[in-house]
């Protein structure tokens, strides 16, 4: 999934505001620093998923070359992505 910068900021702000409102978290650092760090973590996680998608597509290209005609990408993509994510410890 791809989010715009504006969507990412809004999502992080909503989560942090909700956690503050319910007294689930307290900040040891300035709230702005926590906000920026959370955005960086979310962006990093999406980048990992994008890299995973590219790797899965490369694998599927190889499989398609080896098995022409009898290959259904739309069925294989989620299976390969799930397996690779589990092997690499990526939470989808």
ZIGIZI-V627508 format. One record per residue. PHI is phi as a letter, one per 20 degrees, with the letter a starting at -180 (none if undefined). NEAR is the number of other C-alpha atoms within 8 Angstrom. D_CENTER is the distance of its C-alpha to the mean C-alpha in Angstrom with 1 decimal. Layout:
BEGIN
{{PHI,NEAR,D_CENTER} {PHI,NEAR,D_CENTER}}
END
This chain:
BEGIN
{{none,3,6.8} {d,4,8.4} {d,7,9.9} {f,6,13.1} {f,6,14.1} {f,7,16.4} {f,8,14.1} {f,12,11.8} {f,9,15.2} {f,8,16.5} {f,8,13.9} {f,11,14.2} {f,9,17.9} {f,8,18.3} {f,8,16.7} {f,9,18.8} {f,8,21.9} {f,8,21.7} {f,10,21.5} {f,10,24.4} {f,7,26.4} {e,6,26.4} {l,7,27.2} {e,7,24.3} {c,6,23.7} {c,6,26.0} {e,7,25.2} {e,4,26.8} {d,6,25.7} {f,7,26.1} {g,7,23.8} {f,6,22.9} {f,8,21.7} {f,10,19.6} {g,11,18.1} {f,8,17.4} {f,8,15.9} {f,9,13.5} {f,11,12.5} {f,8,12.1} {f,8,10.0} {f,9,7.5} {f,9,7.9} {f,8,7.7} {f,8,4.4} {f,10,3.4} {f,8,6.4} {f,9,6.0} {f,10,4.3} {f,8,7.1} {f,8,9.5} {f,11,9.1} {g,9,10.0} {f,8,12.8} {f,8,14.1} {f,12,14.3} {f,9,16.1} {f,8,18.4} {f,8,19.2} {f,11,20.0} {f,8,22.2} {f,8,24.1} {f,9,24.6} {f,10,25.8} {f,7,28.3} {f,6,29.6} {c,8,29.8} {f,7,30.8} {n,5,31.4} {d,5,30.3} {c,8,26.5} {d,6,24.3} {g,7,20.9} {f,6,19.6} {e,7,20.4} {f,9,19.3} {g,11,15.8} {f,8,14.3} {f,8,16.5} {f,9,15.7} {f,11,11.9} {f,9,12.5} {f,8,15.1} {f,10,13.4} {f,12,10.4} {f,9,13.3} {f,7,15.3} {e,6,12.9} {m,6,11.9} {e,9,8.1} {e,5,7.5} {e,5,6.2}}
END
